[in-house]
Amino acid sequence: MIAALLLCLGLLWWQLDSKTESLGTVKGQLEQSQAAVESIRATLKLQRELIADAAEFDRRTTQELTDAQTENDRLAAAVAAGTKRLRIKADCPRVPDTTSTPSLDDAGTAELSADSRPDYYALRKQLTLTEKALKGLQEYVGLVCLRGDS
């Protein structure tokens, strides 16, 4: 009877040891799962921040580009209406008078011809677009791309 009792006690001890070991394994797996969940939460939070930053950046850049294009259109309309003049800084060298006919100095300033003005505004618009795009790409890389690496 004592032997049977000792045998039962040994089996119970063995079962307790086995269950304790299983419990330790499950606890380790739980800790790993919790760490993975926290990592995913941090990644999702960063992703949400990056998306919000990119959306704000896009809104701001689009507004700046729209404002620049509106200003360009406003200037073109003002020149076309005659309320403003398009002037170009230029020097017009005097041509030596080889004939005996009297010559008159130009009283006006150098100015684009009417058929050249649309080209000027097209170039100005393209320059504005290029500058804004380059500035935007540089900001995007610094704000979104490089931030995502850290």
Protein Blocks (a to p, Z undefined) as FASTA:
>chain_A
ZZmmmmmmmmmmmmmmmmmmmmmmmmmmmmmmmmmmmmmmmmmmmmmmmmmmmmmmmmmm
mmmmmmmmmmmmmmmmmmmnopaccdddddddddddfbfbdcdddfbdcdddfklmmmmm
mmmmmmmmmmmmmmmmmmmmmmmmmmmmZZ
